[in-house]
Amino acid sequence: MRRTCPNCGGELVKRPQRKKKPKSMTRHLISSGSPFEKTAGYSRAVVEGEWVFVAGTTGFDYSTMSISKDLGEQVHQTFRNIGAALEQAGATLADVVRANYIVPNVKDWAEISPILGHYFGEIRPASTAIIAGLVDPACASRSKSPPADAGASEGGR
């Protein structure tokens, strides 16, 4: 019997059962050493099976606990932070297939985009740039760069 949606009249289809997670899959949490991770309850990256999920990352330099006022340096530091997390996960920037950029000021995009090309020009992941505010106004940009697709930042190795 065909079932239809009472709101739109479209056909209702039963979703397949989700497969249970194999017991061999383990979760590995990766930290940058930032105190913000514990305070806000997140990891810089999470490895789940063959996937790596990278959190949104700013240009904060965790070795000095500071952020440069120079926009270009913030973007380069962002990629150093992402690269370090990927390395701990056994991946590299070359594994990234999706990247999301959050930029607070649209006027900064012209300066930021060539730096993105420096890192991803040959890799060319699917990407989206969003103009939006960040929690810390000192941060000029934020990147979510996973070695694979996912709304937040995930990927495969």
N, C-alpha and C positions, 0 to 999 in steps of 0.2 A: 504494500500500500504506500502510495506517495504521500509524504507529509509536507505541508507548506507552512511558511512563516505567517502568523496572523497579522503581522504589521506590514510586510512588504509583498507577501504572496510568493516569495522565492522558495525554492525547494530546500528542505532541511535534509542535510546529509549527516549520518552518524560518523563521528570522528573515530579513527582507529584507536585502539587501546595503546597507551604509551608503554614502551618497553621499559622494564625495570632496569635500573642501573646495575651493570655487572659489579659483583663484589670486588673484582680485581682493580676497579678504578679507584684511584686515590686522589685526594685533593692536597695540593701543595701551595701554601701561602708564601708569597714573596713580599718582603718589606724593603723599603728604601732606607729605613732607620729613622724616618720622620716621626716625631712625637704626635703629629696630627693623625696618623693612622690609628693609633690606639684610642685617642680622644674621640674621633669620629666613627670608629669601628669599621675600618676598611683596610684592604691590602693594596699595595702598589700593583700587584698582579696575582692572579690565581691560575694555577695549572690544574686542569681537570682532565685526566686521560691524555689525549693527544691535543687538547685545546689549551690555548693561553688567553686569558682575559686580562687586559691591561686597563687599569683605572685611568680616568681623566688625569692628565699630568701637566703641571705648570713648570715654569723655569726656575723654581726655587732650588737653590744649591744647598743640599742637605749637609755637605761637608763643612760649610761655613754658616749654615742656618740663616742665609740671607738671599735676597733676590736683587738682581741688577736693575738699575733704573733704565738701562739701555734695552730697547725693544728687541733688537737683533740678538743680543746676548741671551735674553730670556728664551727666545725661540731655540737657539742652539743648546742651551741648558736643558730645555724640555726634551730635546732629542737625546741628549746624553742620559737623562733620567730614564727615558723609555728604553734606550739601548741597554742600559745596565739591568733593568728588570727583565728584558727579553733574554739577555745573556744568562741570567740566573735560571731562566726557564729552558735553556738549551735552544733558543731561537735567536734570530737577528732581525734587523729592519727589513731585510730581503724577504722575510716570511710574511710581512704585513700585507693583507689583502683589502683592508678597509681602514680608513682614518677619518676621524671627525675633528674639526677644528672649531673652537669657540673663541671668538675675538670680541672683546668689549667695544672697541671703537672701529667702525668701518673704515675710517681714514688710515688705519694702520695696515690694512690688508695689502696695499701696494708694497710695503716694506717686508711684510711677512711672507708673501707668496713665493718670491724667488728663493728664500731660505728653505721653504718646503720642497721646492724643486731640486735644491741641492741634495737633500736627503732621499727624496722619492722620485726624482726625475726618471730614473731607469726602472724603478720598481712599479711605479704608477698604480697604487692601490685605488680602489673605489673610494671617493671621499666626499665629504660634505662640510661646508663652512657655515657656521651660524654666528650671527652677531647677537651677543647677549652679555649681560653682566656676569661677573664672577664674584665669589664669596669674598675674596681678598682684592680690594681695588689696586693693590700694588702689582698684581699679576696682569700682564698685558695680553697674554694668550694662554690657551689651554688646549692640549691635544689628547685625543683618545686614539691610540694607534695599536690596534690589535693585529696579530698575525692571521686574522680571519674575521669573518663577519659576525656582527652582533651589535645590538643597539648600544651597548655600553663600550665594549672593546673586547673582542675575543678573537681567537684564531686557532689555527692548527699548526703543528710543527711538521 
